[in-house]
């Protein structure tokens, strides 16, 4: 169980939020998280890299010169892998890199990873009403008031789609905005700092909370 301080729009402490997620045992936590991270990264691979073998390269059907008598090495095709413009030996072909992981294990890995980042987590009161229109400057000033380095890689977790907040932050290179129900293990681990609204934390607790 982890207690997190809740701050308001001005950066003042206004209360506490409790994060009590279902996490893996200490001896297996790193393994579970690593498996889930490998799954996500592998499943994101397109697997469309493709090279042509000597039989697929255009041309090369005629023997370039006779077998004997020229003084040159024997050759049967100008599309041999030894020739410039020839085929590729053991090159990549389209393939499916994806693999599967038990659904319960994936959920356990995500909740374990999120709770492990509690020291880098900042919880903020819902602030969508502060944005009547997109304003990147105001969002970055607020992040600074919350005690988060604006030069760090930041993950902002919202409870639902908030158009003006999204438009305010989408052009900030090191800021990524996602919804609580779209949490993924790569973004959690890749971020230097995580900012979540109190409602988003409540949603995460509801879905991944430890019922025991």
Buried (B, 14 or more C-beta within 10 A) or exposed (E): EBEBEBBBBEBEEBEEBEBBBBBBEEEEBEEBBEBBBEBBEEEEEEEEEEEBBBEEBEEBEEEBEEEEEEEEEEBEBBBBBEBEEBBBEEEEEEEEEEEEBEEEBBBBBBBBBBBBBBEBBBBBBBBBEBBEEBBBEBBBEBBEBBEBEBEEBBBBBBBEEBEBBBBBBEEBEBBBBBBBEEBBBEBBBEBBBBBBBBBBBBBBBEBBBEEE
